[in-house]
């Protein structure tokens, strides 16, 4: 879930979005629970006596009842007494009914009561129930789009009173509602809907405050982080640059806000492969934090600098950055803090890449000791992410069973956490690869199927990762002799990768080869020949005619052309001859005889 990157790198997001205050257009960093006190208390079912007297239909016509019930709801949220959240929810819902009866003039209070009710739903873990409540809240205060003017008619001129009534307060209420709705969709893993809601709120805020207001910069960064979560880095870069420009215009030189923008920009540029640009922003952000005495933040940035040096193969500088950060984090947070373990993981990855396997394994064990008994308050996503990274190192070392156990631990930590659908899908995908490598094809298919369903639900159906995942699931189906299902998966993977990577990308060509083999197995020889001719043409253009892969494709195509001239009783052996031998091109057998799928594996 996207959160606002605060200058002091605030605590990790909580479980539920809170109602946004109408007095401020600033989005929150992360959605906390409805109140500091009620979140820590057990929510019990209130008795009949605790609910107070019944409010009949006639009483709802009292104009003072709605504001009174809204105040009662807020007080119940803060105190947590007399039924806690359940009592506050009842008050908020009754306030909404009373204010709705008042009609015109009560829109802002109605929206606030609905925001409170939605926040309580989220605090109780009922995020899906909060969505229609918030949709109703934004409909109350968001003015409808103007109707098209018929030809020959003059445009409707708004009355001055209407402009005053639907002025800045209405705009801020609408902005708060859209942002809270976006937070709730994000908690449900619906990133497309979440970003769309954030965008509507952003447009309303800019219309009310102008596009150079510092509060707009905060929303730019918030929305940029949401795009990063959805792997939409171009959109994220545009928004982050806008936030940086506004903060440089309105803030003092080397401000904390500018440093936060630069850290986010570095993350975006790193994801896009611009490591030099990312390093420049990180160094400037580090200088700002040093000037403000933020030693822990400097250490966190040093870890990011070490990651960038590692990507640039500047290993000595990377080790220096990691060790510098490790010293500060141990001193400030203790040896058992997950941030210390994360540096151990980075060092383990570095030494693995440089061939120092003993040192790599030692740092992995150090990190696992911390994750086994982390410091109180450690975030599950931080521990789960570290376990995933160690599992990837163990996988590369050939210790597949240990890697699988670590992924199962990470899955147990995150599977019930709201807003972690994408992370859970990534774990299940990685588990599917490991199951495939050790020959447990049914478990592999089930893991891939679960990951695919989560990515479909979260709106990540348009990413290259989703296409590769479909291809992997198709490979598992082939091993289970589910040929029709495999063909459907390969076809969908082809459509996704053609859109995201292009028809000449190696991943797309790999899916073409798999699809050709499946078509041949299904008797669709002409379709298989057509696909292989395209693959051969592209490989000749990219690799040259003497490349072994090109020779391989020529042989496969020659076999298909020869078989196409046979009678109908041709021997059905394409799965063994074509799929088994050729779609695993580049796969190597390890010492245990297992196959390593280098072309279609996942990045850890």
N, C-alpha and C positions, 0 to 999 in steps of 0.2 A: 504494500500500500504506500502510495507516495506521501511523504511528509515534508513539511517545510524545513529546509536546511538552515537551522539557526546558527548564529555566529558562534555560540559556545557548544555546538554539537550536543544538543540536549538529549535527554533520556530517550530510550527506544519507544516506539508507538505502543499505546495501550490497546485494549481490546475493542473499544467502541467509540464512535464519533460522538462528540458532545454538541449540544445546540450552540450555534454561532450567535454571538451577541449582535444585536442590531445596531449597537452604537459604534461598531468598528468594522471596517471592511477588510481587516487583515485576516487571512486564513490561518487556522491553527496549524502547528507543525504536525501533530498527529492527534487522532481522535481519542481523548481520554474517556474514562467512564463518567457517568452522569455527575458524580460528585466525589470529593475526596473521601467523605466518610461512608457513604452508602456502598461504595465499591468494596469495602472491606468487611461489610456486615453480611451475614447470611440473610437471604431474602426468604421470609416465611410467609405462609398464607394467612392473611389477616382474618380475624373473626368477624362475625356480623356486627358486633358492637363497635369494632374499631373503624368501620366504614362510615360511621356517622349517620344522620337521618337521611332518608331517601329524598331525592329531589324529583318532584313530579313535573309533568309537562308545564303546568301553569307557573311553577317557580322559575323555569328557564326563561320566562319573559321578563324577569327582573333585570334591568340594565346593569345593576351593580353586582350581579351574581358571577358573571364571567371573570372580571378582574379579581374578585375575591377568591374564586376557586383557583385561578392561576397563581395567586400568591400562596395559597395553601399547598399547591403542587410543588412550588419552589422550596417552601419551608420543609415539606416532607422529604424532598430530595436531599437537602442539606443535613437535616437532623437524623434521618434514617430510623426514626422511632415510629411506633404504632403501625407497623406493616411495611415501612421502608418504601422500596421502589414500587411495590404493588399499589400501595395507598396513593403515592404520588401519581402513578399512571391513571388511577381512577379520577383523581382531581383534575388532571390535565384533560382527559377525555370529556368530562362533564363541563369543564371550562370551554372547550372547543364547541360543544353543542350549544351552550348558552350564548357564546359570542357569535356563532353562526346565525342565531335567531335575530340578533341585533342588526345584522346586515351592514349597510353602508356606515362607515365610520369606525368599525371595529376590526378592520382587516389586519392591522399590524398586531393587535393583541391576539387575534385568531391564529395568525401565523406563528407567533411566539408559543402559544399553547400547543400547537401541532409540533413545533420543534422540540419542546420539552417531552411530549409523548414519544416522539421518535427516538430521542436520546435514551429514554428509559427502556424502550424496546431493545435498543442496541446493547445497553448495559446488562440486560437479561439474556443476551445472546440471540435475540430474535431479530436479526438484521433484515430478513425478508419481510417481516411485518412492518418494519420502519419505512420501507420504500414507498408504499402507497400513501402513508401519512405525510411524508415529505413531498411527494408529488402534489398532493392536495395543498400543502403549505405554499409551494412556489406558484401554484395556479392562482392562489388568492392575491398575491402581491405582484405577480408578473403581468404587466399590461399586455393584452392581446395584440398581435401584429395588425397594423392598419389594413383595412379592407381595400382592395384595388379600386381605384376611381374609374368609373365608366367614362367612356369618351364623351366629351361635351359637358361633363359635370365638373364643377370646381372642387378643389380639395377641401376637406373638412378642416375648419380652423378650431383647434382646441381652445376651450374656455380658460381664462386665467385661473379660476378656482380649481379646475382639473389639474393644471400644471403644478399648482402648489400642493394639492393633495397627493399627487403621485410624484413627488419630488425626491429629494435625496433620501429621506427615510424609507420610502418604498423601494428605492433602488438598493439600499443597503440590506433591507430585509430580503429582497429577491436574491441578491448576491449570496447572503448567508445561507439561504435555503438551498440554492443550487450547489454550493460548495459542500454542504452537509450531505446532500443527496449523492454527490460524487464520492464522498468518503464512504458512504454506506455501500454503494455499488462496488467500490474497491475492496471492501471487507468481504464481499461475496465473490470476489474474483472476476467481476465483470469490468474489465479494464476499458473496453470500448465505450460502454455506457458511462463509466466514471469520467473518462476524458471529455466526452460530449457534455456532461453536466458542468465540469470545471470550465469548459469553453464558454458556455452560456453565462455562467457567473462572471467570468473574466470580461466578456463583452459589456455586461451591465455595469460593472465597476468602472471600466474605462469611459463609458458614456457619462457616468455621474461625476467622476473625479478628473477626467482627462488622462491622456496616455503617458504623462511624464510624472505622475504623482508617485512618491516613494512607496505608498501602499500598493500601487499597481506593480512595482518591482517585486514586492514580496509574493504577489500572486503569480507573477511570471515565473519565479523560481519554483513555486509550488507546482505549477502546471508542467514546467520542464521536468521535474522529478517524476511526475506521472508518465510523461512520454518516455523517460528512461526506463521505467518499469515495463512499459509496453514495447521496448526495443525500437522506439521511433526516434532515432538519434538526430536526424536532421531537424525535425520540429523542436526537439529539446534544445538543440544548439541555438536556434533562432531566439527562443524565449529566454534562454540564459544570457545571451548577448544583450538582449534588451534590458534585462534586470541589471546587468553589469553597467550598462551605459547610464541608466537612471540613478543607480547608487553612486557612481562616480560624479554625477552632476549635482546631487543633493547632499552627499555625505562628505565628511572630512577625508583628506587623503589617508590611504591605508586604513580604512574603516573595517570593522569586523564584518559588516554586511558585504563589503566588496570581497573580503577574504572567503566568505561562504560561497559567493557566486563563483569565484575562481576555482574553488575545490570542486564544485559541481561541473564547471566547464572542463576541468582536467579529466574528470570521470567520463564525460561525453567524448572528448577528443581521444582518450585512450581507447574507448570502445570502437571508435572509427579508425583506429590505427595511426593517428597523428601523435606519436609519442613525444616528439620534440615540443609540439605545442602544449601538450599536457604537462610536460616537465616545467615549462616556463611558468604556467599558471600556478603550479604547486610551489615553486620556489618563491614566487611573489606572495602567495598566501602564507607560507611559512615565515617570511620576513615580517608580515603584519602580525602574526600571532606572537612572534618573539618580542616585537615592540610593545605588545599589550600584556606581556607576562603570562601567556597561556601555554605553560610547558607541556601539559598533557595533549593539547591540540597540536602543538609542534611535533610531538612524538607520533601522533596519528598521521599527520601529513608526511613525516619521514617514512612511515610504512608505505604510503602511496608512492613516494619518490623512489623507494626501493623497488616497488613493483614496476615502475616505469623503466628504471635502469635495467632490471631483469629482462623486460621486453626488448630493450636495445642491446642486449648481450653485454652490458657493462657490469660484469659480475662482481668485481672488487668493490666498485662504488655501491652496488646493491647491498652487499654484505655489510659495508660500513653503515649505511642508512638503517638497515634492520637492527644491527647491534646497538646503535645509538638510541633507537626507539625502544628497544627491549630494556635498556638500562633505566630509562625514564619511567616506563610503565610499571616495571617491578617496584621502583621506589614509590611511585604515586598510588598505585592500586593494589599492590601485593602480588605475590608469586602465583596465587590461585585464581587470578582474574582472567576471564575469557579473552580479553585483549592481549594478554601476555601469551596465551596459547595460540592466538592467531599469528603472532610474530614467529613462534616456533614452527607453525605450519608453512609460513612463507620461506623460512630458512630451509626447511625440509625439501620444499619444492625446488629451491635454488640448487641445493647440493645434489638432488636427483638429476637435475638437468645437466650439471657439470660432471656427472659420473661418480660422485663421492657417495656411494650408496650406504656405507656404514653410518656416515654423519647424517644422511637423510633419514634413515630408520631411527636413529637416536633422537632426533628432533621430533619425529612423529610420536614416539613413545612419551616424550616430555609433554607434548600437547595433550595426548590421551589421558595422562595422569591428571591434568587440570580439568579436562572435560568430564572425567569420572566424578570429581567432587568440586564443581565450580563454586565461586564465591556467591554468597546470598544475593539474590536480585539479578542473577545472570539471565539474559533474554534467551528463550528457547531457540529463536531463529539464529542467534549468534553461535550457540553451541552446535545446532544442527548444520549450519553452513560449514563450520570447522570440520565436523565429522565427514561431510561430503568431500571436502578437499583432501583429507587424509585417505579416504577410500580411493580417490583417484590415484594417489601416489602408490598405494598398495596394489591397485590394479596394474599400474605400469610395472611394478616389481614382480608381477606374476602371482601375488598372494590373493587369489580371487575369493577364497572363502572368508578371509579376514575382511576384505573390502566389502563383501556382501553383509557381514554382521554389522559393520559400521553404518552402512546405509539403512539397515533395518532399525538401528538405534535412532538415527536421524529421522526416519519416517515416523517412529513412535512419538518423538518429541513434537513434530510439526503437524501431524495429520489432523489434529483437533483444534489447531490454532486458527482463528479467523484471519482472513487476508493472506493466507500462505498457500493458496491453491497452486500458483505457478511453481513455488519452491517444491511442493510435494510432487507435482508432475515431473519436475526435473529429477528428483530422487527416484521415482518409479521408472523413469526412462533409463537412468543409469543402472538400476537393478535389472531391468529387462536385458540390457547388454550383457551383464555379468551372467545372468541365467542362461543366455544363449551360448556364451563362451564355454560354460561348463556342461552344456548339453541338456539343460532342463527347459525344453522348448515350450511346453505348456505353460510353465510359470513365466517364461519370457513373454509369451503372447499376452497373458493376463496382465502383467505389469505394463506392457506397452498400451494395452487397451484402456487401462485405468488412466494412464497419463494422457492419452489422446482425448478421452472424454473430458478430463479437467481442462485441457487447453481449448477444446471446443467451447466449453461453457464460459471460459474466461476471455474469449474473444481473441485468442492468439492463433487463429487459424490461418493467418496470412504471413507467418514467419518462416524463414528457411529451416529453422529447427523443427517446426511442425512437419514440414515436408520430409526431412531426414527421418523423423520419428515414424512417420507412416511407412517409409521404405523399410525401416528395421522391423516393424510389425509384420510387414509383408514377408520378409525373410523367415520370420518365425512361423508364419502360417504355411509356408512352403515345406518346412521341415515336418509339419504336422499333416501334410498332404491336403491342406485346405486351399486348393488351387483357385477356386472362384473368388474366395475372400481375398487371397493374395493379389489377384488381378485387380480387384477394385481398389485395394490399398495402393498398389503401384500406380494406377491411373490417377488417383487423387494426388499422390506424391508428385507425379509428373506435372500436374496442373499447378500445384503450389510452387514448385521449384522453378518452373518456366516463368512464372510471374515474378518471383522474388530474386532469382539468380540469373535467369536467361537460359536459352536453349543450349548454349555452348559451355556452361559451367560444369566442372567435373562431377559435382553431385548430381546434376540433372542427367548427364551422360550415364552415370552409374544406374540411375533409375530406368533410363531407356534400355540398357542392357538387360536388367531384370525383367522388364516388361516384354522385351522380345523373347526371352526364354519362356516366360509364362504363356505368351501367345502361341509359341511353337508347341508347347505341351498341350494346349487346348485345341490344337489342329488349325489355328489361324496363321498358317505359314506365310501367306502374302503380307499380312500385317507385320509379322516378325521381320520379314525381309526388308520391308520399307523402313522400319525403325533402325535396323542394323546398317542399312545403306547411309542413313543420316549420321549415325554414330561414327561410321568409318570415314565419312567425308570430313567431319569436324576434327577427328583425331589426326587425320593426315594433314589438315591445315595447321593444327596447333602443335603437333609433335613431329611431323615429318614421316615419310614413308618407311624409314628404317627403324622406327621405334618398335620395341617388342609388343606394346599394346596394340599398335596398328596391325602388326602381323597376326596377332591373336584375333582381332576383329575380322580380318580378311579370311582366316581359316573358318571362323564361325559362319560367316556369310556364305562361303563356298559350300559348306555342309548343308546349309538351308536351301541354297539354290539347287543343289544336287537332289535333295529330298523332295523338292517341289515338283520335280519331273517324274517321280515315282508313281506307282499305282496307289490306290487308297489303303492298301494293307501295309503301309510303311511302318517301320518299327518305332514305337513310342519310347524313345530314350533321351529326349531332349533335356529332361530335368537333370539326369546324371551327366550327360555330355556337355550341355551348354550352361545350365544354371550352376551346377556344382563346381565346374572347373573354371568358368569364365566370369561369372558375376562376383566371384570372390577374388578377382584380379588384385594383386598386391597384398592378399592375405598371406600371412606366414604362420607356420605351425610352431607352437612353442614346445618346450621340452616334454610337456605332458601330453602332447598330441592334440591339444585343443586348437581350434582355429581362431586367429586374430583378424578381426574385420577392420582393416586399416582404412578402407575406402568409406565405410558406412558407419564408423564408430562415432561416439559423441565426445564433444569437448567437455572436460571436467570443469 
